[in-house]
Amino acid sequence: MTTATSKQFAATIALRALSIGYKPSRKETKVVAVNLNTTLRAGELVCLLGPNGAGKSTLMRTMAGMQKPLDGAVELGGVNIHELPARELAKQLSVVLTERISIGAMTAYSLVALGRYPHTNWAGTLNDKDHEIIQWALQTTGASEFTNRNIGELSDGERQRVMVARALAQEPQLMILDEITAFLDLPRRVEIMQMLRELARTTNRAILLSTHDLDLALRSADVIWLLPKGGALQVGAPEELVLNGAFAKAFAGEGVEFDSQLGAFRIAQSNQRDIVVTGEGESALWTKRALERQGFRVVTQGTPDADSVNVLPNGAGWQLTTSQTKTHCASLTELLACLKQE
């Protein structure tokens, strides 16, 4: 079909001097972030990252038209979304939230069909084109096999695919997805992220995903929006934000450290002991991971009295050298046990 799959969506979503916040009941307005200026282009998968309390949810709700900005505007194709009628806005953008919604006895097909409501008449009558788009949305998200199944019978991963299909059936220019992988295991999170990445490219839509899955976002997103607490919004390719130190700064004090060499976050450790590790291959890599998990700081060169581990080739084990002894360990478990005795 041409309507939903052709590259017709060229509009840019723009934040223009946007200030966001909220007002608790009977309290002064809480300003979360000010003067946000950036764009989200068609065909891009953008991941919104930041520590808790930085304002990610507030930004997503403002961009979705669910709350008004304190100042500035969110523009879609040059039009302020907060000036659009609700029905017209629903044709331009769709939203999938984190919360599990109680749907009751509804099939996957019926749920996805709800995405067509902005395009139907007052009675909600579906025509042939509507049914064609519903089928396409189910197929595109890998949810066709769930068509006649009750939503309550689906796993979390299957359910999220159907929710994305419902949002896609609206034929929006922008899809806003707030923490939709939060309840999924790692394989399902990877599947959803790969699906969204492919969806952005094949349909030329703009997709904004808020997530706490930092490592997966670094590997999948075209662009990262990084919102630190009280700081300016950082925008760029994942690699750019790694190289300029933005990731390390944004999550400083959050109990994690960003390792720019590995491109991953690790638990921050205090009072670490240095340990020298030599060796190559997967065994050396996972040995370093195991030692870091136990609170060691792995280095390539240390002081003369620093402990050292030599990962022997061909699965021959590990040679632990301390200031007092040399010990051959047959397994990582044995190696870690020996180090605890030091």
C-alpha positions, -999 to 999 in steps of 0.1 A, spaced: 0 0 0 12 35 -7 -6 57 18 12 44 50 45 31 36 56 57 11 82 83 22 57 112 24 64 124 59 90 152 56 79 175 84 103 185 111 94 185 147 110 215 164 114 228 199 114 266 198 128 282 230 107 257 249 105 259 287 87 231 305 74 224 340 43 217 360 24 232 389 16 210 419 -17 218 435 -16 250 454 21 253 449 43 275 428 51 263 393 80 239 391 103 248 362 121 217 349 140 229 319 142 261 299 151 273 264 151 239 247 159 243 210 163 213 187 147 194 159 136 158 152 136 149 115 116 123 96 132 89 94 150 93 127 149 72 158 157 96 187 162 83 222 156 107 251 179 99 280 187 115 314 188 108 351 156 105 372 141 139 379 157 156 349 123 162 333 120 135 306 84 127 312 75 163 314 91 170 281 74 140 265 40 151 278 45 186 266 56 174 231 25 151 230 2 181 237 -9 166 271 3 197 290 11 232 279 47 246 278 56 273 303 71 292 273 80 287 237 65 262 214 65 226 199 61 229 162 52 201 138 57 211 102 58 247 113 25 245 132 23 249 170 8 216 182 -9 233 212 -30 253 188 -43 222 169 -78 207 176 -75 173 194 -87 153 164 -62 170 140 -34 166 165 -42 129 167 -36 127 129 -2 143 134 12 124 164 6 93 184 16 83 219 24 51 237 29 54 275 46 32 301 16 24 321 -2 -9 316 -38 0 306 -67 -22 316 -83 -30 282 -107 -58 291 -119 -83 266 -105 -68 234 -87 -85 205 -54 -71 192 -72 -62 160 -98 -42 178 -72 -23 198 -52 -14 167 -85 -3 150 -88 23 177 -59 41 160 -81 49 131 -105 71 151 -90 104 139 -97 94 103 -132 79 107 -167 96 107 -186 104 139 -198 68 142 -163 54 139 -172 34 108 -142 16 93 -139 14 55 -117 -8 33 -88 16 35 -90 16 73 -89 -22 74 -60 -22 50 -40 2 72 -48 -19 104 -35 -50 87 -4 -32 75 3 -18 110 0 -53 126 23 -68 99 49 -40 101 52 -44 139 53 -82 138 20 -85 155 -1 -102 128 -2 -135 146 -19 -119 175 -48 -104 154 -76 -125 170 -61 -130 204 -74 -113 235 -50 -86 248 -51 -100 282 -36 -133 269 -5 -116 254 29 -114 270 43 -79 278 65 -80 247 36 -90 224 13 -65 240 38 -36 234 40 -46 197 3 -43 195 3 -9 213 29 3 188 8 -10 159 -22 10 173 -1 41 173 12 34 138 -24 29 125 -30 66 132 -6 74 104 12 100 124 42 121 114 56 117 150 54 87 173 62 94 210 69 63 231 75 67 268 95 39 285 76 12 265 104 -14 271 104 -9 309 87 -42 317 105 -63 291 134 -87 294 166 -81 274 157 -101 243 123 -84 240 139 -50 245 163 -56 217 135 -68 195 114 -37 201 144 -14 196 153 -31 163 116 -28 152 115 9 160 147 16 142 135 -2 111 101 15 114 116 49 113 136 41 82 110 22 62 81 46 69 101 78 71 84 88 104 100 105 133 101 84 165 110 97 199 116 71 226 122 78 263 142 50 279 165 41 308 182 14 287 213 35 281 235 8 265 209 -2 240 200 34 231 237 40 224 237 11 200 204 18 183 195 55 182 202 78 152 203 107 176 204 111 214 186 138 233 204 139 267 186 159 294 208 163 325 193 177 358 193 215 356 214 215 325 210 223 288 196 197 265 225 179 247 218 167 212 239 146 189 249 112 175 256 87 203 293 87 195 295 125 197 280 126 232 304 99 243 335 117 229 326 151 243 320 137 278 283 146 279 273 111 291 298 110 319 287 145 331 249 138 329 250 107 350 277 118 375 266 111 410 239 87 398 258 57 411 272 47 377 302 56 357 305 57 319 334 38 304 341 55 271 364 27 261 337 0 264 308 24 255 289 12 286 279 22 321 292 4 351 285 6 388 306 33 405 330 19 431 348 36 459 381 27 475 390 5 446 421 -17 446 442 -16 414 448 -49 397 468 -55 366 453 -78 340 471 -92 310 459 -115 283 437 -114 252 404 -126 239 370 -132 254 384 -147 286 404 -115 293 374 -93 286 351 -112 310 378 -115 336 380 -77 336 342 -75 340 343 -99 369 370 -81 387 353 -47 382 321 -62 395 340 -72 427 352 -36 432 387 -37 416 400 -11 392 415 -29 362 447 -13 349 474 -23 324 502 -10 346 503 -8 384 525 -1 413 552 -27 421 531 -41 449 499 -43 429 482 -77 424 481 -90 388 462 -116 369 475 -132 337 448 -148 316 465 -179 302 459 -188 266 439 -218 253 417 -220 284 447 -229 306 434 -209 335 445 -178 354 478 -170 371 473 -147 402 504 -130 414 504 -111 447 531 -96 468 534 -129 486 523 -157 464 517 -170 429 485 -191 425 471 -210 395 433 -208 393 413 -232 372 382 -210 371 370 -174 375 352 -185 406 384 -198 421 402 -166 411 377 -144 428 378 -166 459 416 -163 461 414 -125 458 389 -123 486 414 -140 509 440 -114 502 
